[in-house]
């Protein structure tokens, strides 16, 4: 089975990116990261790319001030590299609708809550965990899903829960959730690269 | 520590009621069920009451056609029996606002999802699990919470998750969720009866 060509889109430190790199280097994932695209010039994820000999690109407001041009440049890159799978690993931009349509069920995102709780517009980064604490739920978690035109509304691939403890801070929850993100994102990528994810309506079936 | 006087409000078969009766009879809960009130005359829960020598009452549309009178009769009963804790165990009626105000943080409900997912108006019984299947989430669960004026919006006491498997039916999910309802509802009641639940804003702290 030939390897799946992967592009990872990032905006920040890229610990989820690192978890995928590690699993690929360990031979657990039948894929190859062809390019890492960052929306921020100084994202540490670009340093990670360099360290691991992966092509890193900055495509952002400084070098492409016009949104349409920026999206075109990303789309061209994906086509040039013959990308099969796009992974959003803390990518803080809304994807172009064209791209979402073109890569239907081939764009994977990770969200730091148990969707459909604490997701959608306004729920990103720490804001998610702040809302979790404020609501007072006892469980939260992370969700890997395919990206559709909505915000965090696409078919769910994997979910895992963690406890919210009585005296947790936002940082405690963030750390605990990140731990499981690093489990379920590489696992979802692995399953995708083995051709085991089948989307039936809104349900994602894992084929044996 | 004197025993907590409990009223259980039901509408149906009462397997959650049974789980509480069992834990009380086993000596795990420092409480006594003084009355079981059913909104349906033929609810099997009333048979359970009889079997266990607990007073059972039908207060419903047939004997109290007027809603206001019905609510008054329930409230009077709670006062007569000096009830400290009200448990809604599959009670299919909206509680009177008066009662909710009077028994603030002393009414416990169980909901068959991970609140705030799949809860609120229209989400009851099988409808919850149908929505879970339709959405395609991989985790669902149950939530025990205090009742406030909203629908399923009160402070969360306990939550536990269960998997949704690839070929699950609504019945499969209902059965799996009911299994954990029978764990977390008696546990929440036990903690309440030991005076260990402290409500701080929307958060419920379990004191050691």
Boltz contact constraints between the chains, C-beta under 6 A:
constraints:
  - contact:
      token1: [A, 116]
      token2: [B, 117]
      max_distance: 6.0
  - contact:
      token1: [A, 117]
      token2: [B, 116]
      max_distance: 6.0
  - contact:
      token1: [A, 117]
      token2: [B, 117]
      max_distance: 6.0
  - contact:
      token1: [A, 136]
      token2: [B, 155]
      max_distance: 6.0
  - contact:
      token1: [A, 136]
      token2: [B, 156]
      max_distance: 6.0
  - contact:
      token1: [A, 136]
      token2: [B, 202]
      max_distance: 6.0
  - contact:
      token1: [A, 136]
      token2: [B, 203]
      max_distance: 6.0
  - contact:
      token1: [A, 137]
      token2: [B, 156]
      max_distance: 6.0
  - contact:
      token1: [A, 138]
      token2: [B, 156]
      max_distance: 6.0
  - contact:
      token1: [A, 138]
      token2: [B, 158]
      max_distance: 6.0
  - contact:
      token1: [A, 138]
      token2: [B, 159]
      max_distance: 6.0
  - contact:
      token1: [A, 139]
      token2: [B, 159]
      max_distance: 6.0
  - contact:
      token1: [A, 139]
      token2: [B, 161]
      max_distance: 6.0
  - contact:
      token1: [A, 155]
      token2: [B, 136]
      max_distance: 6.0
  - contact:
      token1: [A, 156]
      token2: [B, 136]
      max_distance: 6.0
  - contact:
      token1: [A, 156]
      token2: [B, 137]
      max_distance: 6.0
  - contact:
      token1: [A, 156]
      token2: [B, 138]
      max_distance: 6.0
  - contact:
      token1: [A, 158]
      token2: [B, 138]
      max_distance: 6.0
  - contact:
      token1: [A, 159]
      token2: [B, 138]
      max_distance: 6.0
  - contact:
      token1: [A, 159]
      token2: [B, 139]
      max_distance: 6.0
  - contact:
      token1: [A, 161]
      token2: [B, 139]
      max_distance: 6.0
  - contact:
      token1: [A, 161]
      token2: [B, 161]
      max_distance: 6.0
  - contact:
      token1: [A, 166]
      token2: [B, 205]
      max_distance: 6.0
  - contact:
      token1: [A, 202]
      token2: [B, 136]
      max_distance: 6.0
  - contact:
      token1: [A, 203]
      token2: [B, 136]
      max_distance: 6.0
  - contact:
      token1: [A, 205]
      token2: [B, 166]
      max_distance: 6.0
